[in-house]
Amino acid sequence: MRKELLSNHNEIQVTDFGAGSKVLNENKRSVADIAAKAGISSKRGKLLAKTVAYFKPQTILEIGTSLGISTAYMVSGAPDAKITTLEGCPEIAGIARDNFQIFDFKQINLIVGKFEDTLPPALADQQFDLIYFDGNHQAVPTISYFEQCLKTVHEHSLFIFDDIHWTADMDKAWKHIRNHKKVSLSVDTYQWGLVFFKTGKAKEHFTLRI
């Protein structure tokens, strides 16, 4: 999938949403450029697949599909899991949907629209074993998505946050998240932040460099 995307130099209209309903940026970019700069790296993708394979989630939510590369890694780690993935930009979502069809990923439900509109119904009457946050990399919306997703957690839930130290703003979001009273264990890998919710355990925090 990555190879095909990197060789695709067609330009698409990219709509980048920020907090609330505001459009932060709207321009044309090539699919190859998006795949090279915004797609998950091979190293991180393999780690994501191994993480998913280890924890064996049956239900996964991804906030920020992009071109679908990270989604594909999660499928490789948990081929029997049901995956719901949210993407804000319609044209990027269209490329991802084509990829999922080409690779026959029937277990993926791709929902297109602003996260503020699509996240609440995606969470309705649903528990997710794993949620991967890779969408709006700003503190206020990240914290908002986290707090909305808390209603879905159970003893073995895992949340993974991407780019936790990307900006000072995301640093603040990560500190808020890891200190939340419902979080029992947090792991900082510098790029990712992992949080767990097992009850009856003293709060712990670990820092790893991988």
N, C-alpha and C positions, 0 to 999 in steps of 0.2 A: 504493500500500500504506500509506504513512504517513497519508494523508488518511483512509482507512478506519479505521485503528487509533485515530487521534485523535478519531474520532467514536463510538468504541465505549466506552460507559460501563458495560458489564457488569463485575461484580467477579469476580475469580478468586482462588483460594488460592495465595499465593506462598510457596514454600519456598526460603529462601536458605541455601545450604550454605557453611560456612567451611572451615578447614583440616581435613583428615581427614574423618571422617564426621559431625561435629557440625553441627547445624542452628543457625545464628546467629539467624535470624529467620523467623517464619512468621506471615503475616497476610493479610488480604484487601485487594486493591488493584484499582482499575479498570484495564482495558486501556489506556484513554486516558492515565492517569497514568503507567503504565509506559513507554508510547511517548514521552511528553513528557519524562520525566526520565532514562530509562535508554537510550533509543534513540539511535543515532548521529545527529549533526546533518546537515542537508542539505549543508553545506560540507564536513564531514569525509567524508560518504558519497561525494560527487563525487570528492574526492581519493583515496579508497580505490579507487573504480572506475577512475580514471585510472592509479593505481599498478599495479593488477592488469592493466590493458590494456597498459601499457608493458612489464612483465616477462613477460607471456604464460605464466603457469603453466598446466600441464595438470592438476595435482593440488593441491588446496587443503584445508587443515584449519583449521577455525574452532573455538576453544575458548571457548564462550559464545555461543550462538545468540540468546538473548533472543527477541524477537518475529519475528526474521528480516529486519529491515531491512538490517543490514550484509551479511547473506548475499545479499540481492537486489542490492545494489550490486556485490558481487563477481561475481555472475552477469552483470550488465550489462557489466562490464569484460572478463570471460572467459567468454562464453556456451558455449564448448565444453569448459570445464574440468570435471573431476569434483570435486565439493565434498563433504567430510565435515564435518558440524557437530555439536558436542556441547552439550547443554543439560541442566542439573541439575534444573530444576523441571518436573514433568510437565504442569502446566496451562499454563505459558508455552509449553512445547514444543508443546502441542496447538494453540495459536493460530498458532504459526509453521508447523506442518505444514499447517494449513488455508490459510494464505497461499501456501505453495509449490504446493499443489494448484490454487488459484484461478488463479495465474499460470503454471501448467504448467511448473514448474521440476523437470523429471524428473531432472536431473543432480545433485540434492542428496540426500545420505543423512543423515538426521537421527537421531542416537542419543541416547537419554534416560537419564540416571542420573548419579550422582556421578562427577566427573571421575577420581577415584582408581580407580574401577571401569571406566570406559569408555575412558579414554585408552590404557592399555596394549594392549588388543586392537585399537584403531583404528590404532596404530602398528606392529602386528605385520606383518612382511614387506612394508612399504610405505615408499616414499620420497615426500615431499611437496615440491613446488617452492615453496610458500608456506604459512606457518602464521600465523594471526592470533590472538593471545592477548587475549581480552577476557572472561575469566571471573572467577575468584577473585582480587581485587585485594589480595592480601597477599603479603609477601615470600617466606615459606617455601614456600607452594604454587606461586607463580609460578616460583621457581627450580627447584622439583621438576619442574614441567611442562616447563620449558626443557631441563633436563638429560635428561629422558626423550626429548624430541623430537630431541635432538642425533644420535641414531642414524639418523635419517631424512635427514640433510642430504647435499647433494652440492655441486659447485662453484658452482651457480647458485641455490642455495636462498636464500630471504628469509624472515626472521621479523619480524613486526610486533607490538609490544607496546603496548597502549593504557593511558593514564593512568599513565605512568611517573613523574610528579611529583605524583600525586594526594595522597600522604601521604609522610611521612619514611620509612615502611616500604617503600613502592614505590621511593623514591629509592635505598634500599640494594639492592633487587632489581635495579634498572637498572644500578647501578655494578658489581654482581657479573656481570651478563650481558655488559655491553660489555667487561669486562676478561677474560672467559673466553678461554683459549688458542686455542680453535677459531674465535673471532670475528676476522675480518680487517678488517672495516669496520663502524663504527656511525654512525648518524645520529640526533641528538636534535632532534625538532621541537617539543619541550616536551610536547605531549600524547602523541605517539607516539615509540617508539624502534624504529629499523629496524636489523637486524644482518644481515651477509653473511658468507659462509664461503669465499671464494675463496682457495685455497692459493697459496703462493709470493709473497705480497705482505706488505709491512711493515704492521703494524697502524696504522689511522688512525681518527680520530674527528672528526665534524663536528657543529656545532650550527647549526640553521636555525630561523628563526621565520616560520611561514607561516600 
